[in-house]
Amino acid sequence: MRSIIKVGMADLRVATDPAMLTTLGLGSCVGIALFDTKTQIIGLAHVMLPYHNQVKNNSNIAKFADSGTDSLLEEMIKLGAKKKNIIAKLAGGAQMFGGIQLSEIMRIGYRNTCAAKEKLIQLKIEIVAQDTGGNFGRTIELYSETGNLFIKTIGHGTKEI
């Protein structure tokens, strides 16, 4: 029987096979999905902001792409995952407020995506697929059996990466 585990906003969860991790409402937030191809251990973080050191209230490390990714990897390793076997997929990072000229600081979705990629590159974890950007929200489901990431959107259908 597969466990179904919900990941909240500014939250992260890990699970062993068989499991499905899901998070709702990725707008400018980014879902960072990690999969150990050998052990089928999975991890999912729903990050809201790029860097923990750019804000005063940074006690929730899962809220940030940099510290959240570090923590997600640590939790997976505690369950038996091996870093060398882990791959990543990204979803979200939308620009939810269109039509106005935005300063760089307001481009949260883009900045979240860049920060997640930067951290994964630093950790030497390969990003094998992504569905980021646009101006629409996403709900995602990560499956331990295959590492497949299902992305559901309103008006843009469903896809698998």
N, C-alpha and C positions, 0 to 999 in steps of 0.2 A: 504494500500500500504506500503510495507516494505521499510524502508530507508536503503540504502547501503552506508556505510561510510568507506572510506579508511584511514588506519592508516599508516603513513609514518615511516621511520626509525628514531629512537630516538624520538618517538611520542607516545601519548596515546589518546584514545577517549572513551567516554561512551555514552550509548544510552538507550532509553526506547523502549519497545515493541510496534510495530513490527520493528525490525531492524536487520541488519547484519553488523558486523564489519569485515574487511578483511585487511590483510597485506601481502605483497609480499616479497620474497627473504630473508627468515630467513635462514641464513647460521649459523655462530657462534652466531648470535643474538638469543634471546629467546622471544617468544610470550607468554605473561602472560595473560591468559583469565580468567576473573572473571564473575560469573553468580549468581544473586540473585534468588534462586529457588521459591520465593513467588511473587516478583514484576516483574520478568523477565527483570530486568535492567541488562545490560551487560557492560563490560569494557574490553579493550584490550590495552596492552602496548607492543611496539616493542623495547626491550632494547638491547643495544650494549655492555655494560660493567657492571661488577659486582657491584662495590661500588663507590659512589660519592666522598667519602673522600680520594680516592687513586689517584686522578688526580687533577691538578691545575684548568683546565677549566671545572668546573662542574655546570655551570649556567643552563644548560638544564637538569632538574631533570628527565625527561622522558628517558634520555639516559642510566640510571643506574637501575639495578635490585632492589636495595634497595629503593632509593628515588622514583623511578617510581612506584613501587608497593604501597607505601604509598600514593602517589598522586592519583593513580588510585582508590584506596579505598575511599579516601576523595571525589573525584568527583562523585562516585557512590552514596555515602551517601547523597550528596547534591541533587541528583535526587530522593531520597526516599528509596534507598536500606538500608537494615539492615544487619550489619556485621554478625550477627548470622546465616543468611540465605545464605551467600555467599560461593560458592565452587570455586575451581580453577582447571584449566587445563593448562599444559605447552607443548610447542612445540618448536623445534629448537635446539640450542646448539650443532650444528655439529662441527666436527673437519675438516675444509675445506682444510687444507694443510697436506696431508698424506705423509707417506714414509720417513719422516725425524724425527730424535730424537728431541722431543720438550721439551724445558724447561717449568716449571710450568707456568710461566708468559705468554707463547704463547698458552697455552691450554684455549683459551678464551671461547669457547663453553661450555666446562665442568665447568669452573669457573662461567660463567653466570648462568648455570643451578643450580649449588650449591647455589649461592647467592639468586636466586629467591626462591628456596625451603626453605632456611634459613629464609628469610623474611616472607614467608607465614606461616611457623611454628611459628615464633615469634608473628605474628598477629592472630594466632589460626584459620587460614583459611585452611580447608581440601583440599589437592590436591587429586582429585578423578581420574585423568587420566593424562598420559603424553606420548609424542612421542618425545624423545630427543636423542641426540647423533648421531652416524653414521657419514658419510662423504658426505652428500647430503643436498641440500637446500629444503626449504618447503615454500609453500604458504598456509595460513590458513584463514578460514571463521568461525566466531562465530555467531550463530543464537539465537536471544532472545526468540523465541517461545519455544525452547527445551533446550537451553544451549549446544547443540551439537557443537562440533568443528570438521570441515572438514579439512583434511590435504591433500594437493596435492603435489606430488613430480614428478620429471622427473626420469623415470626408476624404481621407487618404488611404483607406483600406487597412489591410493587415499584411504584414510581411514577415519573413523569417530570415535571420542572418546568422 
